[in-house]
Amino acid sequence: MTPASIPPATPRSLDGVRVLDLTRVLAGPYCAQNLADLGAEVIKVERPRSPGHDGGDDTRAWGPPYVKDDDGNDTDVSTYYVSANRGKKSIALDIASDEGQRTVRALAMISDVVIENYKVGQLAKYGLDYASLSRDKPSLIYCSITGFGQTGPWAKRPGYDFVVQGLSGFMSLTGEREGACPTCDGGPPQKAGIAISDLLTGIYASGAICAALLHARRTGQGQQIDMSLLDVMVATIANMNTLYLNSDRIPGRAGNAHQSIVPYQVFACADGHLILAVGNDIQWRRFCDVAGCPGLASDPRFATNPSRVAHRDVLVPMIETILMGRDKHAWIAAFEAADVPCGPIDNIAEVFENPQVIARGLRIDLPHATAGHVALVANPMRMSATPPRYELPPPLLDEHREEILALLDPPVRS
């Protein structure tokens, strides 16, 4: 079900759930946005304007680039901020003040979930930590997101995505294979092109919150969820972890190649590059037929995947020479016709021109108070009965103050 085909009255999985979002930047906001897409009412608490600070989530000021208005002019709306904050209502509160603490606490008491990404122990100073809030609301789910978790010798260190990519082992696996470049020894390790530890932590956190909500509905018991960027990134390395833990062999960088499958990498063609992802021996024989090299399929050095891995350094240059003989689109058409997994390497503009991306409705447009509209990316969770729905654009700072304060009993007026 694509976003355009979702009837407005369609129920959502988290209808009736209220989330108090005390997070900023990416991991926490991305988590809360996932919950908003699934139907939760998300109240985002942001920093008020003050001398020397424009207020709000830090990413409101992370530009350019900014969203353009309907006339093509830059607004003051950061494209970074809008990527992780749709579906939320904004209120600006100073949690360092007595009034701000009282209001945040009151909002927590009418919420099902609190999400925060402050330094370990910081919210305890304001009586807004899990221990303080859960005394008065035992059913509260309280998700803390930090770089290194609530325990351990590094718990109080600040956590940054780039640093965690290095500490987790992720960067030791990312970048050109050592020895692939005769003059640069493969170059340095590389980070991902996105803040991957933030995004994955946000995804894991939203899953943990949904599980905790199920538990709370069954038992009435809340809990604290302790999410760590480092934990998530170490866990996400998956099969590379088990390779080491069960063999004592430390895996290294493989560039665009696969550690355990050949040929499974990027290859140059006459006019660019393509991805070849031959995952089994049947696909390998099909590849050889299409590429006009059936002798390679029967060569004992290359007939099976283990033998191809063992003779990678001999086989890959042979394939490179063959693929340089035609342009990428000709190869891709031929391989696809023979069910050989392959594909191009598209830039972001090409992604949103892809007919499959268009058919799946991955671009969504929401009205916006200052930009006219803002273009966003749909949630990839496709659900037949309770699909994600998109009703609120990323909010202006403090846009929903009166509406939020009216939820309190007695209602508070600013």
Stockholm file with secondary structure:
# STOCKHOLM 1.0

chainA/1-414         MTPASIPPATPRSLDGVRVLDLTRVLAGPYCAQNLADLGAEVIKVERPRSPGHDGGDDTRAWGPPYVKDDDGNDTDVSTYYVSANRGKKSIALDIASDEGQRTVRALAMISDVVIENYKVGQLAKYGLDYASLSRDKPSLIYCSITGFGQTGPWAKRPGYDFVVQGLSGFMSLTGEREGACPTCDGGPPQKAGIAISDLLTGIYASGAICAALLHARRTGQGQQIDMSLLDVMVATIANMNTLYLNSDRIPGRAGNAHQSIVPYQVFACADGHLILAVGNDIQWRRFCDVAGCPGLASDPRFATNPSRVAHRDVLVPMIETILMGRDKHAWIAAFEAADVPCGPIDNIAEVFENPQVIARGLRIDLPHATAGHVALVANPMRMSATPPRYELPPPLLDEHREEILALLDPPVRS
#=GR chainA/1-414 SS CCGGGCCTTCCCTTTTCEEEEECCSSHHHHHHHHHHHTTCEEEEEECCCBTTBCCSCGGGGCCSSEEECTTSCEEEEEHHHHTTCTTEEEEECCTTSHHHHHHHHHHHHTCSEEEECCCTTTGGGGTCSHHHHHHHCTTCEEEEEESSCSSSTTTTSCCCHHHHHHHTSTGGGSSSCTTSSTTTTTCSCCCCSSCHHHHHHHHHHHHHHHHHHHHHHHHSCCEEEEEEHHHHHHHHTTHHHHHHHTTCCCCCCCTTSCSSCSSEEEEEETTEEEEEECCSHHHHHHHHHHHTCHHHHHSTTTSSHHHHHHTHHHHHHHHHHHHTTSCHHHHHHHHHHTTCCEEECCCHHHHTTCHHHHHTTCEEEEEETTTEEEEEECCSCCCSSSCCCCCCCSCCTTTTHHHHHTTSSSCCCC
#=GC SS_cons         CCGGGCCTTCCCTTTTCEEEEECCSSHHHHHHHHHHHTTCEEEEEECCCBTTBCCSCGGGGCCSSEEECTTSCEEEEEHHHHTTCTTEEEEECCTTSHHHHHHHHHHHHTCSEEEECCCTTTGGGGTCSHHHHHHHCTTCEEEEEESSCSSSTTTTSCCCHHHHHHHTSTGGGSSSCTTSSTTTTTCSCCCCSSCHHHHHHHHHHHHHHHHHHHHHHHHSCCEEEEEEHHHHHHHHTTHHHHHHHTTCCCCCCCTTSCSSCSSEEEEEETTEEEEEECCSHHHHHHHHHHHTCHHHHHSTTTSSHHHHHHTHHHHHHHHHHHHTTSCHHHHHHHHHHTTCCEEECCCHHHHTTCHHHHHTTCEEEEEETTTEEEEEECCSCCCSSSCCCCCCCSCCTTTTHHHHHTTSSSCCCC
//
